[in-house]
Amino acid sequence: MDPLSRVHSLDGVKWKKYGPDVLASWVADMDFAPAPQIGEAISDIAQRGDMGYNFAALDRLHPEWAAWVKRCHGLDLDTERMTTFTGALHAMEAAMDVTTEPGDGVVVFTPIYHVFINAIRSGGRRVVEVPLGAGYTLDADAFDRACDEGTKMVFFSQPHNPTGRVYTPDELQAFGRVAAKHDLIVISDEVWADLALPPYGHVPTVGGDPSLADRTVTIGSASKAFNLAALSCAIAHVGDQRVIDAWEAQSAHVHGRPSAFSAAGTVAAWEHGEPWLNETVAQLIRNRDHLSARLAAETPAVKCIPAEAGYLAWLDLRATSLGDDPAAVLLEKAGLAFNSGPDFGSNCEGFARMNFATTPEILDLVIDRLVHAIKAGVTP
Ligand SMILES: Cc1ncc(COP(=O)(O)O)c(C=O)c1O
């Protein structure tokens, strides 16, 4: 059977955007069918025709998320401080809009998920880039030096997209001290939390350092771990009173509301999806290790730290012939779609982000093309 037949049958942007001749290893979707109970919960609403003002699943979102993070990450979150949004970025921008002014600085640790940078820029705020240190560790001194009076907020990714690192409690403590010194609001996007790859476990930002609890907005969703991006549903837990007050002063309609289908799918993921998630995590570990082993054996010029969470590989291709934007060259000349490194920060030339959440067969096809392009000395 054609290993690509399932992915080519899907409407998702991952495989549709570049057409059937390109192998898609870019946007953060997995090539695995979601847990069946999620589809069942969604089609149950449709089959019963229960599509009036049906808030049953929406009403369950906050307690179900609280129960999930308690069970999986030992984290106590207060349902009274939760607000639902149509996505993690929706929540982040909603917080930035009401608590900062145009021109204010928002810190990101680069390389960083490029959509954070776009959101800060399109909101008219200033991107304050703090490069991660050796091994993609948080550099608290660099963070401190980068902050000035106009710096008001941090967009934080824990676990980190694109490197797959999980910041340690020690790193979070140092980070928390600097955030407190400059009185920053910390928006901690934890949508990758449930994909920590054992022996690594998720370290919630507010759990890593208690001093962060009162200044952090923790954002979670089932979207990454259960492959449900199209459901458009995320929840923010707000520790920072400034954000609570500002949101309370707005009409709730500004925040919108996920659909009954989104909520039902999300609740089903947390209620029934754990066995599926465990199998998926095991597959991701096998894929990560296979990728590392093949790259080390076949193209040692490609460097990559093994992901501690998630399914992204942040590839250092600076020692190859692929130039400053390897993803552009690989797309044009090798039929491979990765994300462009330079989108992830000004220190990211020569890098590319790859997605290894796919079947072993497709992963080998992707690695074959990458190795072939590098051995052939492909240039821009
Ligand atoms: C760190 C991070 N935050 C947010 C998102 C997007 O989340 P949403 O679709 O809920 O806005 C992604 C998607 O890959 C992500 O990696």
The ligand as an SDF file (V2000), in Angstrom:
LIG
                    3D

 16 16  0  0  0  0  0  0  0  0999 V2000
    3.8210   27.0180   20.8780 C   0  0  0  0  0  0  0  0  0  0  0  0
    2.5650   27.0670   20.0570 C   0  0  0  0  0  0  0  0  0  0  0  0
    1.5790   27.8900   20.4330 N   0  0  0  0  0  0  0  0  0  0  0  0
    0.4440   27.9830   19.7300 C   0  0  0  0  0  0  0  0  0  0  0  0
    0.2390   27.2380   18.5930 C   0  0  0  0  0  0  0  0  0  0  0  0
   -1.0160   27.3950   17.8360 C   0  0  0  0  0  0  0  0  0  0  0  0
   -2.0730   27.1740   18.6690 O   0  0  0  0  0  0  0  0  0  0  0  0
   -3.5540   27.5890   18.2470 P   0  0  0  0  0  0  0  0  0  0  0  0
   -3.8210   26.9270   16.9250 O   0  0  0  0  0  0  0  0  0  0  0  0
   -4.3860   27.0510   19.3580 O   0  0  0  0  0  0  0  0  0  0  0  0
   -3.5810   29.0850   18.1720 O   0  0  0  0  0  0  0  0  0  0  0  0
    1.2330   26.3620   18.1640 C   0  0  0  0  0  0  0  0  0  0  0  0
    1.0540   25.5910   16.9500 C   0  0  0  0  0  0  0  0  0  0  0  0
    1.9110   24.9020   16.4940 O   0  0  0  0  0  0  0  0  0  0  0  0
    2.4120   26.2790   18.9150 C   0  0  0  0  0  0  0  0  0  0  0  0
    3.4060   25.4670   18.5650 O   0  0  0  0  0  0  0  0  0  0  0  0
  1  2  1  0
  2  3  1  0
  2 15  2  0
  3  4  2  0
  4  5  1  0
  5  6  1  0
  5 12  2  0
  6  7  1  0
  7  8  1  0
  8  9  2  0
  8 10  1  0
  8 11  1  0
 12 13  1  0
 12 15  1  0
 13 14  2  0
 15 16  1  0
M  END
$$$$
